[in-house]
Amino acid sequence: MSRKFRRSLAAFVAAIALPALGEPSTPKDPKSPIPDHVDGRGPTGPVELRILAPRPDEVLPMPSAAPGQPPPKGAVVEVKFDLKNYEAFLDPKTKSGQGIGIVFDNGPVMVDFDPAKPWVFRNVPKGTHTIRAFAVRPWHESLKEPGAFAMVTFHVGEKDGKNAPDPKAPLLTGNRPKGKYPKGEAHKVMLDFLVRNCPVADKDVPDSCRVRYRIDERPEVTLTKEEAVWLTDLPPGKHLYVVALTKDGKILEGPFNLYRGSFEIVDEAGAAPAASQPKAGAPTP
């Protein structure tokens, strides 16, 4: 084998391998890691998620007050999606299914199992707002491939500059945990997040970032991969957590790069026992 041929072969292999390293692959039809959840379906190709409405930088009017009525608290915002190569469904038996996770500003995630219909937010206050959306599995884990995420920043009544991330800057989106978990499933509580515009890797990787999280008063944990984490040994009761996107020992600037959430582990009767209020401080610089 000549040296020239070996160089050509190496260049060809590198050209094939580099896109695979840069783009996370999505498993097809994965089995559910949680009991009583249906298995995943698809995708049938590269997932493409777009937000059709509201439009980027669109200014929606505040509704006028009806005669004799107080001024409305906010506007009605209809969100329209276009989702390709990924099936959205809700299984009536298990009440789990695939859909689109929706985060309004930096609030808790909601799931839309029927994106063919508009998702409606009511009483949206005046000012600037951002909606982030991403495809999720039946156990709520987010798809990490780039096309499965969409974001739009818009305004109601006026532009106030709040809740407006730089679309090209590193961005953290918190997903789970959320809600109540039966005590018997406490050994498998998923912490999930997405990161855009910054590879989550060891600090030796150029232009990379890290994700730090803390549950209650437990020690802080630093992650170097954009993967879901399964939390274990959590006692019944309420729990608080905080997740941050960091680089060079500091939390990266941005309205959403520090996310706080909460969840609850309940006993078999459905009620959480009394417990002291947990605390979750922000990750340290």
DAHUCOR-V330976 format. One record per helix or strand of 3 or more residues. SS is the DSSP state (H for helix, E for strand). FROM is the first residue (numbers start at 1). TO is the last residue. If there is no record, write none. Layout:
SS:FROM:TO + SS:FROM:TO
This chain:
H:3:22 + E:48:53 + E:75:84 + E:99:104 + E:110:112 + E:119:124 + E:127:136 + H:146:148 + E:149:156 + E:171:176 + E:179:182 + H:183:185 + E:189:196 + E:209:215 + E:221:223 + E:229:231 + E:237:247 + E:258:266
